[in-house]
Amino acid sequence: EAIEKGAMPGCRVLAVHRGRVVHDGSYGTTDGTTPVNAAAVYDLASITKVAASSLCLMALEEDGLLSRNDKLSDHLPDLRGTELGDRRLEDVLAHRSGLKAWIPFYLEAMENPEAFVNEPDASHSTQVADNLYILDSYRDTMLAEIKRAPIDPVGTHRYSDLGYYELLRIVEGLSGQQLDEFVTGRFYTPMGLERIGFNPLKWAEFEEIAPTEVDQVFREQTVHGHVHDPGAAMLGGVAGHAGLFSDAYDL
């Protein structure tokens, strides 16, 4: 019904119960032309939080490098003395840290004539989309905005992406690797998974990847092979809250 009404061009449905596949279907197309099949790779959006970030934090806790009861400032010294720094990892993970839901970082960036270029250079090597690169230092601008954003008391339940920008920094600081490298080496490769990861243009065929939107505001192009979420895109496609892609089997 959704395909017939144009809500989506197609979809991939895989249902597993107690280790047994009970439904496996491919429907419609990824882009109006290419049929969906078992190899179709999709942007997993916020599933990144569970299928990448949370796994990494669990591994680091198993290794004795952190505790879910730790404050953010225990691992991020620049947050010491701030309300944000006093928030505990478990509260961020449970979306009860009082953080805002999100910040449209791209709107402010679009007002900065030096923020974006069409060809990479020494200071713009972070790719946001096809032929679009952002100032590498803009990551610091985003973190500063999160740091000064209003924050509600602990226990205020609100689904938020913002804490995962900080969890990303913790994972990378403790592991000594980027999030994508750590989760792939620790989980995906040992599990024999080759069709899940960040920045899918590096490991999947372009035609296999489902485009996600015609972005008419920020990137002014069809987003295809790059992460849909603008904040994650501004980090180069590797973020704690979004950026993971996969086919159905590997997920």
C-alpha positions, 0 to 999 in steps of 0.5 A: 500500500505504501509503494502504491501511494508513493510513500516509498519506492520500495522496501526490504523486509526480513523477519527472524524469530528465534534464529529462524527466518520467517519472512524474507521479501524484496519489494519495489525499487530503491530509486524508481528504477533499480529493483530491491533485492537481497543486496540492497543497502540502506541508511540505518539512521538511528539504528547506528546508536544500537548497532554501532555506538552502544556495542562499542561502549559495551566492549569498552566497559568489558575491557574495564576502560569505562563504566556506564555510571561514569560522567561524560566529564570523566572522559572528556576533560573539556566538559568539566564544570559544565552541566553537560559534563555531569551527565552520566553515560547511562542517562545519555543512552536512556535519553533521560539526560535532559539534552535537546533533541537535536540542533540544525547545525547545517543552517548556521553553516550555510550562512558561513561563506567559508564553510563549504567548497566543491573541491577538497583542499587542505582545510576542507577534506570532510565530505558531506555529499557529492562535490561538497566538502566542509571546513574540517574545524567545523566539528569543533563549532558543532561541539561548542554549540552542544556544550552551550545548549540549554539542558533540562534536569536529569530524568527529563525523557527526550529522545536526543541525538546530541549526547551521541556526539559526545559518546563518539568522542569517548569511544574514539578517545578510549579505543584510539580508533575512529568509531567505524574502524573500532566497531568493524574490527571488534564486531563486524569483521569477526562476525563475518559481516561485510555488508554493514558499515559507514560510508558505503561507497567504499564497500558497496556498489553505487546501484546497490545503495538506496538513495534517501532524499532529494535534499532541496535545502542543504546539499541541493542534490539527491542524497545517495551513498552519503548519510541522510542525517545532516549532522552526521554528514557534517562529521564526514559520515561517521557519527555516534547517532547516525551514519551506519548502512547495511543490507538486511542480512548483516543487520 
